[in-house]
Amino acid sequence: MSKWIEIAPLSDIPVLGSRVVKTDSFSIAVFRGTDDSVFAIKDACPHKDGPLSQGIMHGTTVTCPLHNWKINLANGEALGADEGCTNVFETKVENAIVYLKNPQ
């Protein structure tokens, strides 16, 4: 059965910014949109493993800080002519608290 993990109050994640959650084997970037939507994505660009958590969020995409690849936060797919995909994780917000579905 899947378990939800409490991450942080929504207010602790900056609008158009992110926070990093570390697991035993990788890191997850948790982003907050201008409408308080929340996305969780593996903190590694499919191109050269750039830290997506340090990228610029715009709409439902993030631009990798290394080589400007644009990644769709909803499905992890690279946009435009770039090809590749990274993992996305299910999130929810309840009572202004962000939860991440256990990635294990």
Secondary structure as GFF3:
##gff-version 3
##sequence-region A 1 104
A	DSSP	beta_strand	4	9	.	.	.	ID=ss1
A	DSSP	three_ten_helix	10	12	.	.	.	ID=ss2
A	DSSP	beta_strand	17	22	.	.	.	ID=ss3
A	DSSP	beta_strand	27	32	.	.	.	ID=ss4
A	DSSP	beta_strand	38	42	.	.	.	ID=ss5
A	DSSP	three_ten_helix	52	54	.	.	.	ID=ss6
A	DSSP	beta_strand	56	58	.	.	.	ID=ss7
A	DSSP	beta_strand	61	63	.	.	.	ID=ss8
A	DSSP	beta_strand	70	72	.	.	.	ID=ss9
A	DSSP	beta_strand	88	89	.	.	.	ID=ss10
A	DSSP	beta_strand	91	94	.	.	.	ID=ss11
A	DSSP	beta_strand	97	101	.	.	.	ID=ss12
###
